[in-house]
Amino acid sequence: MAIYDTWRAPLPGGKRAEEIALRFDRGREHRLLVLPPLFDEHNKTRHQTVETMRKLDAAGIDSFLPDLPGCNESLAPLENQSLTLWREAVSDALMHFRCSHLLAIRGGALLVPQGTPAFFYAPAQGKPLLRAMLRARTIAAREAGRDEKTEALLVQGREDGLELAGWPLGATMIRELEAAEPVIGPETRIVEQVELGGSPLWLRAEPGDDPQQAEALTRIVASGMLGS
């Protein structure tokens, strides 16, 4: 059964923020932390992520989807966050929920601590994610009769931060996204879209779900964790 709970995520200066977490927790041995895609891709895949967790629960795996500071219902300002801070929060969440494995989807793979047994579903580098948001802003500006250039926006963002696709990103976040790449080690299982079938949900115009894809991802994760 899905339960919404809270956990205390780390903030700069040693402070803590009370954040929401969705958990399917029956106190079982096999426990999985789930990191969704970042920014707009998260909005388009949240329902699919929860349905995958529901199927993992039926397969015998506890799973946890924590809000990070600045995300979803968080009261922490997004513009104060960075990939570095989010990685620290993920490390804390792994310990708090006693998870041995991690499932990271798209940009969520940028937050996985090195050496953590993990499933990376279509892992994304930071620069293409940033470029896609910049492109969306320039298109919206053009439709509104303004002329904005990607490179000029990027220069501004590195110094002062930017609002991209409704997301107020600080300068540190912009700079870190430009250089961020997932850390893929021997304990990482890459899950390609072709293994799930269908088209990527984050490329669709509106949020959606695909039960067949959720079932395929569940089988891959369960096989890796349970040895079945």
Secondary structure, 3 states (H helix, E strand, C coil): CEEEEEEEEECHHHCEEEEEEEEECCCCCCEEEEECCCCHHHHHHHHHHHHHHHHHHHCCCEEEEECCCCCCCCCCCHHHCCHHHHHHHHHHHHHHCCCCEEEEEHHHHHHCCCCCCEEEECCCCHHHHHHHHHHHHHHHHHHCCCCCCHHHHHHHHHHHCEEECCEEECHHHHHHHHHCCCCCCCCEEEECHHHHCCCCHHHCCCCCCCHHHHHHHHHHHHHHHHCC
